[in-house]
Amino acid sequence: MKKSLLVAVLVMASSSVMAADPSAVYEKACKMCHGSGMAGAPQMGDAAAWAPRLEKGMDALLGSVKNGLNTMPAGGMCSDCSDDDYKGAITHMSK
């Protein structure tokens, strides 16, 4: 029983179903460009730059991340992010 419980906990902990901390996703995958504004990326915390993007809605922003936009590659710099990870990072950056 204990072994089964341990296996279940390990599977849950490594599952991509559980969204990562948005600030950790930002640090890992977004900061390189969104921290500096590289290639026109809206910088973290720049409400004016994020406003027109947010007006398009989260689904449109998620599509841009997943498909790539301008110089941002598809998926940004995160090969294992879930949709919830991306949404959390977008919200974190746009505050």
C-alpha positions in Angstrom: 0.0 0.0 0.0 2.8 2.5 0.9 4.6 1.7 -2.3 1.5 2.4 -4.4 0.9 5.6 -2.6 4.4 6.7 -3.2 4.2 5.9 -6.9 0.9 7.8 -7.1 2.4 10.9 -5.5 5.5 10.8 -7.7 3.3 10.5 -10.9 1.2 13.5 -9.7 4.2 15.6 -8.9 5.7 15.0 -12.3 2.5 15.4 -14.2 2.1 18.3 -16.6 -1.6 18.5 -15.5 -0.3 20.4 -12.5 0.5 23.9 -13.6 3.9 25.3 -12.6 4.3 28.5 -10.6 3.9 31.3 -13.1 7.0 33.1 -11.8 9.0 29.9 -12.3 7.7 29.6 -15.9 8.6 33.2 -16.5 12.2 32.7 -15.1 12.7 29.5 -17.1 11.1 30.4 -20.4 10.1 34.0 -20.8 12.5 36.2 -19.0 15.2 36.2 -21.7 13.0 38.2 -24.1 10.2 39.6 -21.9 12.7 40.8 -19.3 14.6 42.9 -21.7 12.1 43.7 -24.5 14.2 41.8 -27.0 12.8 41.9 -30.5 9.9 44.0 -29.4 8.6 41.5 -26.8 6.3 43.3 -24.3 8.3 43.6 -21.1 7.1 42.2 -17.8 5.0 44.7 -15.9 4.6 47.1 -18.8 0.8 47.5 -18.6 0.7 49.8 -21.6 2.5 47.3 -23.9 0.3 44.4 -22.7 -3.0 46.2 -22.9 -3.6 45.8 -26.6 -2.6 42.2 -26.4 -4.8 41.5 -23.5 -7.8 43.1 -25.4 -7.5 40.2 -27.9 -8.3 37.7 -25.1 -6.4 34.9 -23.5 -7.2 32.4 -26.2 -5.6 34.6 -28.8 -2.5 35.2 -26.6 -2.3 31.4 -25.9 -2.5 30.8 -29.7 0.4 33.3 -30.2 2.6 31.5 -27.7 1.8 28.0 -29.0 2.2 28.9 -32.7 4.9 31.5 -32.3 4.7 35.2 -33.3 7.2 37.4 -35.1 10.6 36.2 -33.7 9.1 34.2 -30.8 9.3 30.5 -31.7 6.3 28.2 -31.3 6.0 27.4 -27.6 8.2 30.3 -26.6 11.2 28.8 -24.8 9.2 26.1 -23.0 9.0 22.7 -24.6 7.0 21.2 -21.7 4.6 23.9 -20.7 0.9 23.2 -20.5 -1.8 25.7 -21.6 -2.3 26.5 -17.9 1.5 27.2 -17.6 1.4 29.6 -20.5 -1.7 31.4 -19.3 -0.2 31.8 -15.8 3.0 33.2 -17.3 1.0 35.6 -19.5 -1.0 36.8 -16.5 2.2 37.1 -14.4 4.0 39.2 -17.1 1.1 41.5 -17.9 0.5 42.7 -14.3 
